[in-house]
Amino acid sequence: MAANRPSEPTANWWRDAAIYQIYVRSFADGDGDGTGDLAGVRARLPYLVELGVDALWFTPWYLSPLADGGYDVADYRTIDPAFGTLAEAEKLIVEARELGIRTIIDIVPNHVSDQHAWFRAALEAGSGSPERDLFHFRKGRGPDGATPPNDWVSEFGGTPWTRLDDGEWYLHLFATQQPDLNWAHPAVRQEHEEVLRFWFERGVSGVRIDSAALLAKDPALPDFAEGDPHPFVDRDELHDIYRAWRAIGDEYGGVFVGEVWLPDAERFARYLRPDELHTAFNFNFLACPWDAGLLRTAIDDTLSEHASVGAPATWVLCNHDVTRTVTRYGRAETGFDFDAKTFGTPTDLALGTRRARAAALLSLALPGAAYLYQGEELGLPEVDIPLDRIQDPMHFRKGGADPGRDGCRVPLPWSAQGPYAGFGADAEPWLPQPADWASYAADLQSDDPDSMLTLYREALRLRREEPGFATTGEPGARELTWLDAAPGVLALSRTEGLLCVVNLAAEAAELPEHTAVLLASGPLDGAGRLPQDTAVWLRA
């Protein structure tokens, strides 16, 4: 199965890699306790090889109280016991690499857990101590200090300040249990640089940077003021931090991908300059509605802003924070916006699945790296989690109005016959699976020529084997050309005569001249025309 895969990908593997995101807690349960773990991942490596991915991105697997799904890290050098041990992680990195699959880990530099040794020491040391200088502690406003130090709003809603018994407040842009670090302090920078070396020396090939644009704060922590630079988003000081990281990565041949949510294309591109990050996530494409004009604009804008700094684009349809693709595309509003998430949104899953299949071929045909969130290859829908089982702090911080992100994190179905759809043998999974979850099982889809899994396997195989899908990364290279097409139809060509056509119009569309159909997301009609919400790869 791995015979045709290179054991040592080229130095520029990241420019057009297919990268699979693993949310360990929900991937596969190796010890039967209801929680996914590294043993489960190791057992499923043959599946990932057959799927055809080049790298695995692991969301945080470190010691954590799991107040925010592991993004509240208590110790970066220790694997959480629920997932396994450091020795298992090291073994997994080696085993995957021997199969031609690299490992990318997640670093969360903006904040740590309130159980981190630094924060516990800061609480114990008290006001004015050097230990508190590693974070953002402040006196409150008003005569009794009972008002938060500024008017900022948490990323999860509400004030990002929590008051301690001694009267001081500490800053947390996310959950209360995630105190923000003070990146103006040299010890914070040194610690993270040492953590990077720790993992690069254990064989990881890359690092994904969580909330990469939020680390640096205006030292005065001022209120928002119209026209002033943002006090904590996209501060200029960030670029020195990432230049230092890039120098470390270059020592080990490691790469960086940043989670950078910015509306300004020029500001976004700065993070991708040759001495900073290698790539950044493309949220404009991810959040784009199922609309031909908007998708084309998102693609053009993405390629343009990356070309200005010679960086490859990234393409993704879903991740561990976002409503699953088949559900989102089956709704009246097909874009994604955190503020628009509500309970009980009507969904046509058949329509959403048809569109998700077409979107898969579109995204995998584009020049650059592709990210695939676990379970997307199975066509999993978003799950309505019972209110008494929701764990995501976003749900609670927003007063229960937001269903949170647990619906895209439900443990995967591996077997139609096994307990808990094959996720684990003994204990109920940490999030409940729907009654029909086994109908999406990987073993059922594996032998079905029309399944979502088969579509992804074939698309990833062609993407890897066809030279025309390669991304050169050469300055000025034309990686994509748009073809004339009817309204509502996207038609593009890559090199070597490869074409991708996607029909988002209401009527079937004529295909351009071609010599072969390589892959279609659904059946063509009897006249060889492309039906609505269908995509096809052709050879000219």
ABEGO torsion letter per residue (X at the ends): XAAABBABBBAAAAAABBBBBBBAAAABBAAGAGBBBAAAAAAAAAAAAAAGBABBBBBBABBBAGABGGABBABAABBBAAAEBAAAAAAAAAAAAAAGBBBBBBBBAABBBAABAAAAAAAAAEBGBAAAAABBBBBBBEAAGABBABABBBAAEEBABBBBAAGBBBBBABBAABBBBBAABAAAAAAAAAAAAAAAAAGBABBBBBGAAAABBBAAGBBBBBGBBBAABGBAAAAAAAAAAAAAAAAAGBBBBBBBBBABAAAAAAAABAABBABBBBAAAAABBBBAAAAAAAAAAAAAAAAAAGBBBBBBABBAABBBAAAAAABABABBBAAABBBGBBBBAAAAAAAAAAAAAAAAABBEBBBBBBGAAAGBBBBBBBAAABABAAAAAAGGABAEAAAAABBBBABAABBGGGABAABBBABBBBAAAAAABAAAAAABAABAAAAAAAAAAAAAABAAABBAGBBGBBABBBBBBBBGBBBBBBBGGBBBBBBABABBBBBBBBABBABBABBBBAAGBBBBGBBBBBBX
